[in-house]
Amino acid sequence: MEKQAHADMGGAKKPSPAKQEKSQGFKDSKKGKKDKGDGGPKKAEITVVIHEEQALKIIKNSKLVTTYDLARQTGTKISAANAFLRKSEKNGIVKKVSGYSGHYIYQAVSS
């Protein structure tokens, strides 16, 4: 019975060699980095402004257009395409044909 009592009273469990290696590698990688702005891959720049002529050409050549379609074809963010379509709707260039909950389908207004 005394053997069991000694086994339960031990200290912290010794980590496996794999865990030791991982924790040492993690500490070493932290020490080398002091400045966040140095090196590393740079993020791709994303165009925020839509070229109105290009967007209008896409809208006029399409029967229907969605925000996603316009963003993909112009290479801009969806938020920029959405803002452009809303502005165009107010100016009478496009009209909402269908859609719901922010996922609208627009159509060019024939002149």
One Martini backbone bead per residue (centre of mass of N, CA, C, O) as a GRO file, in nm:
protein
  111
    1MET     BB    1   0.053   0.064  -0.016
    2GLU     BB    2   0.295   0.266  -0.016
    3LYS     BB    3   0.354   0.286  -0.320
    4GLN     BB    4   0.098   0.444  -0.402
    5ALA     BB    5   0.148   0.699  -0.233
    6HIS     BB    6   0.413   0.783  -0.386
    7ALA     BB    7   0.294   0.811  -0.679
    8ASP     BB    8   0.083   1.050  -0.609
    9MET     BB    9   0.322   1.265  -0.495
   10GLY     BB   10   0.418   1.384  -0.736
   11GLY     BB   11   0.503   1.599  -0.956
   12ALA     BB   12   0.560   1.714  -1.237
   13LYS     BB   13   0.546   1.634  -1.552
   14LYS     BB   14   0.751   1.525  -1.787
   15PRO     BB   15   0.831   1.619  -2.084
   16SER     BB   16   0.858   1.542  -2.386
   17PRO     BB   17   1.087   1.575  -2.634
   18ALA     BB   18   0.892   1.711  -2.833
   19LYS     BB   19   0.792   1.937  -2.643
   20GLN     BB   20   1.067   2.061  -2.587
   21GLU     BB   21   1.134   2.136  -2.879
   22LYS     BB   22   0.894   2.324  -2.929
   23SER     BB   23   0.943   2.525  -2.695
   24GLN     BB   24   1.226   2.614  -2.788
   25GLY     BB   25   1.152   2.713  -3.074
   26PHE     BB   26   0.954   2.933  -2.979
   27LYS     BB   27   1.155   3.105  -2.815
   28ASP     BB   28   1.358   3.164  -3.044
   29SER     BB   29   1.159   3.312  -3.240
   30LYS     BB   30   1.095   3.551  -3.044
   31LYS     BB   31   1.381   3.683  -3.006
   32GLY     BB   32   1.440   3.780  -3.312
   33LYS     BB   33   1.183   3.961  -3.279
   34LYS     BB   34   1.147   4.325  -3.268
   35ASP     BB   35   1.042   4.419  -3.558
   36LYS     BB   36   0.750   4.423  -3.745
   37GLY     BB   37   0.841   4.594  -4.018
   38ASP     BB   38   1.038   4.371  -4.099
   39GLY     BB   39   0.997   4.218  -4.357
   40GLY     BB   40   0.839   4.007  -4.531
   41PRO     BB   41   0.551   3.970  -4.670
   42LYS     BB   42   0.355   4.152  -4.875
   43LYS     BB   43   0.071   4.294  -4.927
   44ALA     BB   44  -0.169   4.333  -5.136
   45GLU     BB   45  -0.298   4.562  -5.327
   46ILE     BB   46  -0.612   4.736  -5.306
   47THR     BB   47  -0.858   4.852  -5.481
   48VAL     BB   48  -1.101   5.119  -5.410
   49VAL     BB   49  -1.130   5.250  -5.683
   50ILE     BB   50  -1.355   5.319  -5.932
   51HIS     BB   51  -1.382   5.317  -6.266
   52GLU     BB   52  -1.644   5.452  -6.412
   53GLU     BB   53  -1.615   5.373  -6.709
   54GLN     BB   54  -1.575   5.070  -6.661
   55ALA     BB   55  -1.835   5.017  -6.496
   56LEU     BB   56  -2.039   5.121  -6.706
   57LYS     BB   57  -1.964   4.920  -6.927
   58ILE     BB   58  -2.040   4.666  -6.768
   59ILE     BB   59  -2.336   4.741  -6.714
   60LYS     BB   60  -2.428   4.786  -7.017
   61ASN     BB   61  -2.324   4.481  -7.111
   62SER     BB   62  -2.532   4.391  -6.900
   63LYS     BB   63  -2.823   4.273  -6.788
   64LEU     BB   64  -2.692   4.187  -6.511
   65VAL     BB   65  -2.586   4.299  -6.172
   66THR     BB   66  -2.358   4.254  -5.916
   67THR     BB   67  -2.144   4.328  -5.677
   68TYR     BB   68  -1.953   4.093  -5.731
   69ASP     BB   69  -1.918   4.127  -6.033
   70LEU     BB   70  -1.803   4.414  -6.029
   71ALA     BB   71  -1.560   4.358  -5.846
   72ARG     BB   72  -1.426   4.140  -6.023
   73GLN     BB   73  -1.408   4.307  -6.300
   74THR     BB   74  -1.250   4.565  -6.153
   75GLY     BB   75  -1.067   4.489  -5.896
   76THR     BB   76  -1.237   4.528  -5.632
   77LYS     BB   77  -1.408   4.589  -5.374
   78ILE     BB   78  -1.720   4.531  -5.261
   79SER     BB   79  -1.766   4.804  -5.121
   80ALA     BB   80  -1.708   4.977  -5.375
   81ALA     BB   81  -1.924   4.852  -5.559
   82ASN     BB   82  -2.165   4.913  -5.375
   83ALA     BB   83  -2.132   5.220  -5.370
   84PHE     BB   84  -2.158   5.259  -5.676
   85LEU     BB   85  -2.444   5.135  -5.709
   86ARG     BB   86  -2.589   5.329  -5.519
   87LYS     BB   87  -2.513   5.588  -5.668
   88SER     BB   88  -2.635   5.500  -5.942
   89GLU     BB   89  -2.923   5.478  -5.837
   90LYS     BB   90  -2.958   5.777  -5.753
   91ASN     BB   91  -2.877   5.873  -6.062
   92GLY     BB   92  -3.028   5.659  -6.270
   93ILE     BB   93  -2.849   5.414  -6.399
   94VAL     BB   94  -2.975   5.214  -6.194
   95LYS     BB   95  -3.170   4.920  -6.091
   96LYS     BB   96  -3.361   4.736  -5.890
   97VAL     BB   97  -3.480   4.400  -5.942
   98SER     BB   98  -3.347   4.223  -5.708
   99GLY     BB   99  -3.349   4.093  -5.387
  100TYR     BB  100  -3.178   4.067  -5.056
  101SER     BB  101  -3.003   4.162  -4.788
  102GLY     BB  102  -2.777   4.311  -4.993
  103HIS     BB  103  -2.854   4.107  -5.249
  104TYR     BB  104  -2.844   4.262  -5.534
  105ILE     BB  105  -3.004   4.331  -5.850
  106TYR     BB  106  -2.894   4.492  -6.139
  107GLN     BB  107  -3.000   4.744  -6.387
  108ALA     BB  108  -2.989   4.910  -6.661
  109VAL     BB  109  -3.093   5.214  -6.770
  110SER     BB  110  -3.267   5.311  -7.026
  111SER     BB  111  -3.239   5.601  -7.243
   0.00000   0.00000   0.00000
